[in-house]
């Protein structure tokens, strides 16, 4: 019995080689191939939710560097510095904290500080400005803290 007869005539034929060999390409193979392409495209579109290449600078990389100006960091708030991937906060007058601005959930860059928390725009994680601990998930790990001190009008990693 031919391949075509076995499949109920639903196969298309693609010529194989000059020796008369043929290869059957069934609807299932085409659909599976289409599904694989769709899955690959979908995965590409979802990379916004996956880990980012936002490598966090280490305290050693930043040691001795001024990462913010005192005047730029509001009391009870903070500021995200996207270029260095650091967020600097001032939980109370004269007390400054610095953390990695990379969300510990899936590596997105946090983008704002409001209401006493550092916020991640990707999935809604929030971190306390006082210690970088998780205030709201899905993140379950605190932001990495960098030791800092005020030198003149700047905030420097020590």
mmCIF file of the C-alpha atoms, coordinates in Angstrom:
data_MODEL
# 
_entry.id   MODEL 
# 
loop_
_atom_site.group_PDB 
_atom_site.id 
_atom_site.type_symbol 
_atom_site.label_atom_id 
_atom_site.label_alt_id 
_atom_site.label_comp_id 
_atom_site.label_asym_id 
_atom_site.label_entity_id 
_atom_site.label_seq_id 
_atom_site.pdbx_PDB_ins_code 
_atom_site.Cartn_x 
_atom_site.Cartn_y 
_atom_site.Cartn_z 
_atom_site.occupancy 
_atom_site.B_iso_or_equiv 
_atom_site.pdbx_formal_charge 
_atom_site.auth_seq_id 
_atom_site.auth_comp_id 
_atom_site.auth_asym_id 
_atom_site.auth_atom_id 
_atom_site.pdbx_PDB_model_num 
ATOM 1   C CA . UNK A 1 1   ? 0.000  0.000  0.000  1.00 0.00 ? 1   UNK A CA 1 
ATOM 2   C CA . UNK A 1 2   ? 1.368  3.453  -0.875 1.00 0.00 ? 2   UNK A CA 1 
ATOM 3   C CA . UNK A 1 3   ? 2.049  6.210  1.638  1.00 0.00 ? 3   UNK A CA 1 
ATOM 4   C CA . UNK A 1 4   ? -0.756 8.196  0.043  1.00 0.00 ? 4   UNK A CA 1 
ATOM 5   C CA . UNK A 1 5   ? -3.242 5.360  0.449  1.00 0.00 ? 5   UNK A CA 1 
ATOM 6   C CA . UNK A 1 6   ? -2.205 4.809  4.069  1.00 0.00 ? 6   UNK A CA 1 
ATOM 7   C CA . UNK A 1 7   ? -2.737 8.439  4.957  1.00 0.00 ? 7   UNK A CA 1 
ATOM 8   C CA . UNK A 1 8   ? -6.067 8.772  3.219  1.00 0.00 ? 8   UNK A CA 1 
ATOM 9   C CA . UNK A 1 9   ? -4.577 10.911 0.469  1.00 0.00 ? 9   UNK A CA 1 
ATOM 10  C CA . UNK A 1 10  ? -3.706 13.782 2.788  1.00 0.00 ? 10  UNK A CA 1 
ATOM 11  C CA . UNK A 1 11  ? 0.029  13.752 2.145  1.00 0.00 ? 11  UNK A CA 1 
ATOM 12  C CA . UNK A 1 12  ? 1.789  16.015 -0.286 1.00 0.00 ? 12  UNK A CA 1 
ATOM 13  C CA . UNK A 1 13  ? 4.838  14.767 -2.125 1.00 0.00 ? 13  UNK A CA 1 
ATOM 14  C CA . UNK A 1 14  ? 8.197  16.443 -2.323 1.00 0.00 ? 14  UNK A CA 1 
ATOM 15  C CA . UNK A 1 15  ? 10.678 15.081 -4.824 1.00 0.00 ? 15  UNK A CA 1 
ATOM 16  C CA . UNK A 1 16  ? 13.735 13.636 -3.159 1.00 0.00 ? 16  UNK A CA 1 
ATOM 17  C CA . UNK A 1 17  ? 16.535 12.694 -5.528 1.00 0.00 ? 17  UNK A CA 1 
ATOM 18  C CA . UNK A 1 18  ? 17.112 11.598 -9.086 1.00 0.00 ? 18  UNK A CA 1 
ATOM 19  C CA . UNK A 1 19  ? 16.728 7.914  -8.155 1.00 0.00 ? 19  UNK A CA 1 
ATOM 20  C CA . UNK A 1 20  ? 12.949 8.187  -7.802 1.00 0.00 ? 20  UNK A CA 1 
ATOM 21  C CA . UNK A 1 21  ? 13.059 8.347  -4.007 1.00 0.00 ? 21  UNK A CA 1 
ATOM 22  C CA . UNK A 1 22  ? 10.391 10.529 -2.588 1.00 0.00 ? 22  UNK A CA 1 
ATOM 23  C CA . UNK A 1 23  ? 9.858  11.946 0.823  1.00 0.00 ? 23  UNK A CA 1 
ATOM 24  C CA . UNK A 1 24  ? 6.367  12.374 2.216  1.00 0.00 ? 24  UNK A CA 1 
ATOM 25  C CA . UNK A 1 25  ? 5.696  15.598 4.049  1.00 0.00 ? 25  UNK A CA 1 
ATOM 26  C CA . UNK A 1 26  ? 2.514  15.216 6.041  1.00 0.00 ? 26  UNK A CA 1 
ATOM 27  C CA . UNK A 1 27  ? 0.197  17.843 7.355  1.00 0.00 ? 27  UNK A CA 1 
ATOM 28  C CA . UNK A 1 28  ? 1.271  16.916 10.866 1.00 0.00 ? 28  UNK A CA 1 
ATOM 29  C CA . UNK A 1 29  ? 4.905  17.701 10.045 1.00 0.00 ? 29  UNK A CA 1 
ATOM 30  C CA . UNK A 1 30  ? 3.938  21.028 8.529  1.00 0.00 ? 30  UNK A CA 1 
ATOM 31  C CA . UNK A 1 31  ? 1.777  21.915 11.515 1.00 0.00 ? 31  UNK A CA 1 
ATOM 32  C CA . UNK A 1 32  ? 4.460  20.852 13.964 1.00 0.00 ? 32  UNK A CA 1 
ATOM 33  C CA . UNK A 1 33  ? 7.007  22.932 12.076 1.00 0.00 ? 33  UNK A CA 1 
ATOM 34  C CA . UNK A 1 34  ? 4.668  25.916 12.129 1.00 0.00 ? 34  UNK A CA 1 
ATOM 35  C CA . UNK A 1 35  ? 4.140  25.402 15.856 1.00 0.00 ? 35  UNK A CA 1 
ATOM 36  C CA . UNK A 1 36  ? 7.880  25.309 16.456 1.00 0.00 ? 36  UNK A CA 1 
ATOM 37  C CA . UNK A 1 37  ? 8.355  28.546 14.529 1.00 0.00 ? 37  UNK A CA 1 
ATOM 38  C CA . UNK A 1 38  ? 5.503  30.124 16.492 1.00 0.00 ? 38  UNK A CA 1 
ATOM 39  C CA . UNK A 1 39  ? 7.001  28.963 19.763 1.00 0.00 ? 39  UNK A CA 1 
ATOM 40  C CA . UNK A 1 40  ? 10.384 30.409 18.796 1.00 0.00 ? 40  UNK A CA 1 
ATOM 41  C CA . UNK A 1 41  ? 8.811  33.725 17.862 1.00 0.00 ? 41  UNK A CA 1 
ATOM 42  C CA . UNK A 1 42  ? 6.803  33.729 21.077 1.00 0.00 ? 42  UNK A CA 1 
ATOM 43  C CA . UNK A 1 43  ? 9.922  33.041 23.087 1.00 0.00 ? 43  UNK A CA 1 
ATOM 44  C CA . UNK A 1 44  ? 11.596 35.965 21.343 1.00 0.00 ? 44  UNK A CA 1 
ATOM 45  C CA . UNK A 1 45  ? 8.714  38.231 22.243 1.00 0.00 ? 45  UNK A CA 1 
ATOM 46  C CA . UNK A 1 46  ? 8.725  37.046 25.841 1.00 0.00 ? 46  UNK A CA 1 
ATOM 47  C CA . UNK A 1 47  ? 12.385 37.772 26.405 1.00 0.00 ? 47  UNK A CA 1 
ATOM 48  C CA . UNK A 1 48  ? 11.204 41.024 27.962 1.00 0.00 ? 48  UNK A CA 1 
ATOM 49  C CA . UNK A 1 49  ? 10.163 38.844 30.895 1.00 0.00 ? 49  UNK A CA 1 
ATOM 50  C CA . UNK A 1 50  ? 13.315 36.778 31.018 1.00 0.00 ? 50  UNK A CA 1 
ATOM 51  C CA . UNK A 1 51  ? 16.676 37.452 32.596 1.00 0.00 ? 51  UNK A CA 1 
ATOM 52  C CA . UNK A 1 52  ? 18.330 40.572 31.283 1.00 0.00 ? 52  UNK A CA 1 
ATOM 53  C CA . UNK A 1 53  ? 21.923 41.251 30.468 1.00 0.00 ? 53  UNK A CA 1 
ATOM 54  C CA . UNK A 1 54  ? 21.854 44.011 33.092 1.00 0.00 ? 54  UNK A CA 1 
ATOM 55  C CA . UNK A 1 55  ? 24.966 42.881 34.913 1.00 0.00 ? 55  UNK A CA 1 
ATOM 56  C CA . UNK A 1 56  ? 25.116 44.357 38.374 1.00 0.00 ? 56  UNK A CA 1 
ATOM 57  C CA . UNK A 1 57  ? 28.273 46.256 39.181 1.00 0.00 ? 57  UNK A CA 1 
ATOM 58  C CA . UNK A 1 58  ? 30.077 44.895 42.208 1.00 0.00 ? 58  UNK A CA 1 
ATOM 59  C CA . UNK A 1 59  ? 31.018 47.043 45.176 1.00 0.00 ? 59  UNK A CA 1 
ATOM 60  C CA . UNK A 1 60  ? 34.634 46.563 44.079 1.00 0.00 ? 60  UNK A CA 1 
ATOM 61  C CA . UNK A 1 61  ? 33.848 47.991 40.629 1.00 0.00 ? 61  UNK A CA 1 
ATOM 62  C CA . UNK A 1 62  ? 32.303 51.068 42.233 1.00 0.00 ? 62  UNK A CA 1 
ATOM 63  C CA . UNK A 1 63  ? 34.662 51.454 45.211 1.00 0.00 ? 63  UNK A CA 1 
ATOM 64  C CA . UNK A 1 64  ? 35.884 55.014 45.574 1.00 0.00 ? 64  UNK A CA 1 
ATOM 65  C CA . UNK A 1 65  ? 33.514 56.293 42.893 1.00 0.00 ? 65  UNK A CA 1 
ATOM 66  C CA . UNK A 1 66  ? 30.960 59.000 43.411 1.00 0.00 ? 66  UNK A CA 1 
ATOM 67  C CA . UNK A 1 67  ? 27.604 57.492 42.437 1.00 0.00 ? 67  UNK A CA 1 
ATOM 68  C CA . UNK A 1 68  ? 25.273 60.377 43.294 1.00 0.00 ? 68  UNK A CA 1 
ATOM 69  C CA . UNK A 1 69  ? 25.033 63.941 44.542 1.00 0.00 ? 69  UNK A CA 1 
ATOM 70  C CA . UNK A 1 70  ? 23.474 64.459 47.970 1.00 0.00 ? 70  UNK A CA 1 
ATOM 71  C CA . UNK A 1 71  ? 21.168 67.160 46.575 1.00 0.00 ? 71  UNK A CA 1 
ATOM 72  C CA . UNK A 1 72  ? 19.722 64.727 43.984 1.00 0.00 ? 72  UNK A CA 1 
ATOM 73  C CA . UNK A 1 73  ? 18.458 62.152 46.495 1.00 0.00 ? 73  UNK A CA 1 
ATOM 74  C CA . UNK A 1 74  ? 15.261 63.231 48.309 1.00 0.00 ? 74  UNK A CA 1 
ATOM 75  C CA . UNK A 1 75  ? 14.615 62.436 51.971 1.00 0.00 ? 75  UNK A CA 1 
ATOM 76  C CA . UNK A 1 76  ? 12.197 59.489 52.177 1.00 0.00 ? 76  UNK A CA 1 
ATOM 77  C CA . UNK A 1 77  ? 12.902 58.594 48.546 1.00 0.00 ? 77  UNK A CA 1 
ATOM 78  C CA . UNK A 1 78  ? 15.698 57.918 46.152 1.00 0.00 ? 78  UNK A CA 1 
ATOM 79  C CA . UNK A 1 79  ? 16.945 57.982 42.609 1.00 0.00 ? 79  UNK A CA 1 
ATOM 80  C CA . UNK A 1 80  ? 17.761 55.233 40.105 1.00 0.00 ? 80  UNK A CA 1 
ATOM 81  C CA . UNK A 1 81  ? 20.954 55.727 38.098 1.00 0.00 ? 81  UNK A CA 1 
ATOM 82  C CA . UNK A 1 82  ? 20.462 53.552 35.006 1.00 0.00 ? 82  UNK A CA 1 
ATOM 83  C CA . UNK A 1 83  ? 23.980 54.136 33.658 1.00 0.00 ? 83  UNK A CA 1 
ATOM 84  C CA . UNK A 1 84  ? 25.615 52.527 36.700 1.00 0.00 ? 84  UNK A CA 1 
ATOM 85  C CA . UNK A 1 85  ? 22.608 50.323 37.568 1.00 0.00 ? 85  UNK A CA 1 
ATOM 86  C CA . UNK A 1 86  ? 22.556 51.678 41.107 1.00 0.00 ? 86  UNK A CA 1 
ATOM 87  C CA . UNK A 1 87  ? 19.716 53.121 43.173 1.00 0.00 ? 87  UNK A CA 1 
ATOM 88  C CA . UNK A 1 88  ? 20.571 55.557 45.959 1.00 0.00 ? 88  UNK A CA 1 
ATOM 89  C CA . UNK A 1 89  ? 18.055 56.221 48.726 1.00 0.00 ? 89  UNK A CA 1 
ATOM 90  C CA . UNK A 1 90  ? 17.774 58.542 51.715 1.00 0.00 ? 90  UNK A CA 1 
ATOM 91  C CA . UNK A 1 91  ? 15.366 56.827 54.121 1.00 0.00 ? 91  UNK A CA 1 
ATOM 92  C CA . UNK A 1 92  ? 15.834 59.591 56.707 1.00 0.00 ? 92  UNK A CA 1 
ATOM 93  C CA . UNK A 1 93  ? 17.628 62.933 56.750 1.00 0.00 ? 93  UNK A CA 1 
ATOM 94  C CA . UNK A 1 94  ? 21.356 62.408 56.178 1.00 0.00 ? 94  UNK A CA 1 
ATOM 95  C CA . UNK A 1 95  ? 21.165 58.590 55.961 1.00 0.00 ? 95  UNK A CA 1 
ATOM 96  C CA . UNK A 1 96  ? 22.080 57.317 52.493 1.00 0.00 ? 96  UNK A CA 1 
ATOM 97  C CA . UNK A 1 97  ? 21.857 53.785 51.154 1.00 0.00 ? 97  UNK A CA 1 
ATOM 98  C CA . UNK A 1 98  ? 22.905 52.365 47.792 1.00 0.00 ? 98  UNK A CA 1 
ATOM 99  C CA . UNK A 1 99  ? 21.706 49.170 46.171 1.00 0.00 ? 99  UNK A CA 1 
ATOM 100 C CA . UNK A 1 100 ? 21.942 47.373 42.875 1.00 0.00 ? 100 UNK A CA 1 
ATOM 101 C CA . UNK A 1 101 ? 19.097 48.659 40.690 1.00 0.00 ? 101 UNK A CA 1 
ATOM 102 C CA . UNK A 1 102 ? 18.714 45.200 39.132 1.00 0.00 ? 102 UNK A CA 1 
ATOM 103 C CA . UNK A 1 103 ? 15.571 43.412 40.301 1.00 0.00 ? 103 UNK A CA 1 
ATOM 104 C CA . UNK A 1 104 ? 16.342 40.057 41.886 1.00 0.00 ? 104 UNK A CA 1 
ATOM 105 C CA . UNK A 1 105 ? 13.268 38.464 40.279 1.00 0.00 ? 105 UNK A CA 1 
ATOM 106 C CA . UNK A 1 106 ? 14.312 38.320 36.636 1.00 0.00 ? 106 UNK A CA 1 
ATOM 107 C CA . UNK A 1 107 ? 16.972 40.960 36.176 1.00 0.00 ? 107 UNK A CA 1 
ATOM 108 C CA . UNK A 1 108 ? 14.950 43.969 35.031 1.00 0.00 ? 108 UNK A CA 1 
ATOM 109 C CA . UNK A 1 109 ? 16.233 47.432 35.824 1.00 0.00 ? 109 UNK A CA 1 
ATOM 110 C CA . UNK A 1 110 ? 14.205 49.102 38.559 1.00 0.00 ? 110 UNK A CA 1 
ATOM 111 C CA . UNK A 1 111 ? 12.993 52.476 37.367 1.00 0.00 ? 111 UNK A CA 1 
ATOM 112 C CA . UNK A 1 112 ? 11.621 54.605 40.184 1.00 0.00 ? 112 UNK A CA 1 
ATOM 113 C CA . UNK A 1 113 ? 11.491 55.228 43.893 1.00 0.00 ? 113 UNK A CA 1 
ATOM 114 C CA . UNK A 1 114 ? 8.184  56.248 45.423 1.00 0.00 ? 114 UNK A CA 1 
ATOM 115 C CA . UNK A 1 115 ? 6.234  55.612 48.597 1.00 0.00 ? 115 UNK A CA 1 
ATOM 116 C CA . UNK A 1 116 ? 9.274  54.302 50.442 1.00 0.00 ? 116 UNK A CA 1 
ATOM 117 C CA . UNK A 1 117 ? 10.010 51.573 47.886 1.00 0.00 ? 117 UNK A CA 1 
ATOM 118 C CA . UNK A 1 118 ? 12.149 50.959 44.812 1.00 0.00 ? 118 UNK A CA 1 
ATOM 119 C CA . UNK A 1 119 ? 9.884  49.703 42.029 1.00 0.00 ? 119 UNK A CA 1 
ATOM 120 C CA . UNK A 1 120 ? 10.480 47.265 39.200 1.00 0.00 ? 120 UNK A CA 1 
ATOM 121 C CA . UNK A 1 121 ? 8.333  47.902 36.110 1.00 0.00 ? 121 UNK A CA 1 
ATOM 122 C CA . UNK A 1 122 ? 8.498  44.336 34.759 1.00 0.00 ? 122 UNK A CA 1 
ATOM 123 C CA . UNK A 1 123 ? 6.497  42.321 37.282 1.00 0.00 ? 123 UNK A CA 1 
ATOM 124 C CA . UNK A 1 124 ? 5.728  44.723 40.125 1.00 0.00 ? 124 UNK A CA 1 
ATOM 125 C CA . UNK A 1 125 ? 8.392  43.768 42.652 1.00 0.00 ? 125 UNK A CA 1 
ATOM 126 C CA . UNK A 1 126 ? 9.101  46.431 45.283 1.00 0.00 ? 126 UNK A CA 1 
ATOM 127 C CA . UNK A 1 127 ? 12.061 46.840 47.628 1.00 0.00 ? 127 UNK A CA 1 
ATOM 128 C CA . UNK A 1 128 ? 12.291 48.879 50.865 1.00 0.00 ? 128 UNK A CA 1 
ATOM 129 C CA . UNK A 1 129 ? 14.462 51.996 50.638 1.00 0.00 ? 129 UNK A CA 1 
ATOM 130 C CA . UNK A 1 130 ? 15.796 51.334 54.144 1.00 0.00 ? 130 UNK A CA 1 
ATOM 131 C CA . UNK A 1 131 ? 17.538 48.023 53.500 1.00 0.00 ? 131 UNK A CA 1 
ATOM 132 C CA . UNK A 1 132 ? 16.689 46.786 49.987 1.00 0.00 ? 132 UNK A CA 1 
ATOM 133 C CA . UNK A 1 133 ? 14.554 43.950 51.342 1.00 0.00 ? 133 UNK A CA 1 
ATOM 134 C CA . UNK A 1 134 ? 11.519 42.753 49.423 1.00 0.00 ? 134 UNK A CA 1 
ATOM 135 C CA . UNK A 1 135 ? 8.369  44.722 50.222 1.00 0.00 ? 135 UNK A CA 1 
ATOM 136 C CA . UNK A 1 136 ? 6.304  43.025 47.495 1.00 0.00 ? 136 UNK A CA 1 
ATOM 137 C CA . UNK A 1 137 ? 7.060  40.048 45.228 1.00 0.00 ? 137 UNK A CA 1 
ATOM 138 C CA . UNK A 1 138 ? 7.400  38.204 42.991 1.00 0.00 ? 138 UNK A CA 1 
ATOM 139 C CA . UNK A 1 139 ? 11.054 38.878 43.910 1.00 0.00 ? 139 UNK A CA 1 
ATOM 140 C CA . UNK A 1 140 ? 12.053 36.927 47.009 1.00 0.00 ? 140 UNK A CA 1 
ATOM 141 C CA . UNK A 1 141 ? 15.599 38.208 47.505 1.00 0.00 ? 141 UNK A CA 1 
ATOM 142 C CA . UNK A 1 142 ? 16.790 41.648 48.621 1.00 0.00 ? 142 UNK A CA 1 
ATOM 143 C CA . UNK A 1 143 ? 18.693 44.038 46.375 1.00 0.00 ? 143 UNK A CA 1 
ATOM 144 C CA . UNK A 1 144 ? 22.468 43.903 46.794 1.00 0.00 ? 144 UNK A CA 1 
ATOM 145 C CA . UNK A 1 145 ? 23.587 46.739 49.086 1.00 0.00 ? 145 UNK A CA 1 
ATOM 146 C CA . UNK A 1 146 ? 26.725 48.816 48.545 1.00 0.00 ? 146 UNK A CA 1 
ATOM 147 C CA . UNK A 1 147 ? 28.401 50.548 51.500 1.00 0.00 ? 147 UNK A CA 1 
ATOM 148 C CA . UNK A 1 148 ? 28.463 54.323 50.991 1.00 0.00 ? 148 UNK A CA 1 
ATOM 149 C CA . UNK A 1 149 ? 29.465 57.527 52.731 1.00 0.00 ? 149 UNK A CA 1 
ATOM 150 C CA . UNK A 1 150 ? 29.021 61.194 52.058 1.00 0.00 ? 150 UNK A CA 1 
ATOM 151 C CA . UNK A 1 151 ? 32.166 62.981 50.881 1.00 0.00 ? 151 UNK A CA 1 
ATOM 152 C CA . UNK A 1 152 ? 31.593 66.691 50.324 1.00 0.00 ? 152 UNK A CA 1 
ATOM 153 C CA . UNK A 1 153 ? 28.438 66.960 48.252 1.00 0.00 ? 153 UNK A CA 1 
ATOM 154 C CA . UNK A 1 154 ? 28.743 63.456 46.795 1.00 0.00 ? 154 UNK A CA 1 
ATOM 155 C CA . UNK A 1 155 ? 27.840 59.913 47.799 1.00 0.00 ? 155 UNK A CA 1 
ATOM 156 C CA . UNK A 1 156 ? 30.760 57.529 47.367 1.00 0.00 ? 156 UNK A CA 1 
ATOM 157 C CA . UNK A 1 157 ? 30.974 53.729 47.531 1.00 0.00 ? 157 UNK A CA 1 
ATOM 158 C CA . UNK A 1 158 ? 33.455 52.680 50.219 1.00 0.00 ? 158 UNK A CA 1 
# 
